[in-house]
Amino acid sequence: MRSLPLSALQHYAFCPRQCALIHNEQAWAENFLTAQGRALHERVDSGEPETRKGIRFERSVHVSAEKLGVHGVLDMVECDMQTGRLKPIEYKRGKPKPAPFDEIQLCAQALCLEEMTGQTITEGALWYGQTRHRLPVAFSDGLRAETLATITEVRELLESGQTPPPEYGKRCKACSLVEVCQPVLLGKDKSVKYVAVFWK
Ligand code: SF4
């Protein structure tokens, strides 16, 4: 089974075509938003582990869950030194979104930690740079089911080897791949389905 990078879940949530372009076609381009996000993560990742008030803060934690088929690097994991309980923390550049994309990515992190440690992880948190606040996230049965379904969808998409046709929308304005993707141009092109399947 192909192991998916955690970042693929986030890219898929943003746009399935972007996910396929990045993870199957190795396309990447940086724009202002991705550069800001990268700078934020570099700042978070560069800190040394530390312990404050009984909590150990581990940065850039590498995870790989074989059964789940997901791997990646977590921004931060908090460990309660008394109970040993783990809590994943993900840093985001922007603000909370209406759809639970960030929650799904965080829950996938928790599922990786659970497989690796045997621990049940009940809660994590998202920290948003734009609003500068921390949002607690409970890993409910519903969120877990949604996360597993998303992992399956991403795997099916990437294993199909097909790149979905572009669907132009508001998100394209924030997409670093807009030049590679050409949503307006290809969206009007009747041969786009042919291109999506055979132009690889
Ligand atoms: S430009 Fe739009 S359609 Fe193309 S990959 Fe980006 S978000 Fe998706």
Residues whose N, C-alpha, C, O or C-beta is under 5 A from the ligand:
A	BS01	SF4	C15 R17 Q18 P166 E167 Y168 R171 C172 C175 L177 V178 C181 P183
